[in-house]
Amino acid sequence: MKKKIMCEDEYEAQKLSSLIYVKQDEEPFVTGILEVIENEVIISAKDKSAHSILLRDKSEVESFADFIQSVIEKKHRITKTAVLNEIVEITKE
């Protein structure tokens, strides 16, 4: 399954891509969504840190939250991310 997420700018896209990509241990780095405020999503990470990501609008936040939920629940895993300007294409299986 693939999903394109539009971020506020290229910096936010790079940040999102680096935070959600699964590293060598195949455990997702994102462990939860802490808060959603308008076009901002705050995620918790495996290392107990929290990160804010600004997406284009509230509908992108809702779309991302729906898509990433199965990864957080470990039903799916991220296999690839690609960044093109402010767009992040996420592939999960």
C-alpha positions as CSV (number, residue, x, y, z in Angstrom):
1,M,0.0,0.0,0.0
2,K,1.3,3.4,-0.9
3,K,0.3,6.8,0.3
4,K,1.4,10.3,-0.6
5,I,1.5,12.8,2.2
6,M,1.8,16.5,1.5
7,C,3.9,18.4,4.0
8,E,4.1,22.1,4.6
9,D,7.5,22.3,2.9
10,E,10.5,20.3,1.9
11,Y,12.1,20.5,5.4
12,E,9.0,18.9,7.0
13,A,8.9,16.2,4.3
14,Q,12.5,15.3,5.0
15,K,11.8,15.2,8.7
16,L,8.7,13.0,8.3
17,S,10.6,10.6,6.1
18,S,13.5,10.2,8.5
19,L,11.2,9.7,11.5
20,I,8.9,7.0,10.0
21,Y,11.5,5.0,8.1
22,V,12.1,1.6,9.7
23,K,15.8,1.1,10.5
24,Q,17.8,-2.1,10.5
25,D,16.0,-3.7,13.5
26,E,12.7,-3.5,11.6
27,E,11.0,-1.9,14.5
28,P,9.0,1.3,13.7
29,F,10.6,4.4,15.2
30,V,7.1,6.0,15.5
31,T,5.3,4.5,18.5
32,G,2.2,6.7,18.7
33,I,0.4,9.9,17.8
34,L,0.4,12.2,20.8
35,E,-1.6,15.1,19.5
36,V,-3.2,16.6,16.4
37,I,-3.5,20.4,16.2
38,E,-4.9,21.7,12.9
39,N,-2.2,20.8,10.3
40,E,0.4,19.7,12.9
41,V,0.8,16.1,14.1
42,I,3.0,15.3,17.2
43,I,4.4,11.8,17.2
44,S,6.1,9.9,19.9
45,A,9.2,7.9,19.0
46,K,10.8,4.7,20.2
47,D,13.5,6.7,22.1
48,K,10.7,8.4,24.1
49,S,11.1,11.7,22.3
50,A,8.3,13.7,20.7
51,H,8.4,15.3,17.3
52,S,6.2,17.9,15.6
53,I,5.5,17.6,11.8
54,L,3.6,20.2,9.9
55,L,1.5,18.9,7.0
56,R,-0.3,20.9,4.3
57,D,-3.6,20.9,6.0
58,K,-5.9,19.1,8.5
59,S,-7.1,16.6,5.9
60,E,-3.4,15.5,5.3
61,V,-3.0,15.0,9.0
62,E,-6.1,12.8,9.2
63,S,-4.9,10.9,6.2
64,F,-1.5,10.3,7.6
65,A,-2.9,9.3,11.0
66,D,-5.2,6.7,9.4
67,F,-2.4,5.3,7.3
68,I,0.3,5.1,10.0
69,Q,-2.0,3.6,12.7
70,S,-1.6,0.0,11.4
71,V,2.2,0.5,11.5
72,I,2.0,1.8,15.1
73,E,-0.2,-1.3,15.9
74,K,2.5,-3.5,14.2
75,K,-0.1,-4.9,11.7
76,H,2.0,-3.4,8.8
77,R,5.5,-2.2,8.4
78,I,7.0,0.7,6.4
79,T,9.2,-0.7,3.6
80,K,10.1,2.5,1.7
81,T,9.9,6.2,1.9
82,A,10.6,8.7,-0.9
83,V,10.6,12.5,-0.8
84,L,9.9,14.7,-3.8
85,N,9.9,18.4,-2.7
86,E,7.1,18.6,0.0
87,I,5.6,15.2,-0.8
88,V,6.5,12.0,1.1
89,E,5.5,8.7,-0.6
90,I,5.2,6.0,2.1
91,T,5.0,2.3,1.2
92,K,3.9,-0.2,3.8
93,E,3.2,-4.0,3.6
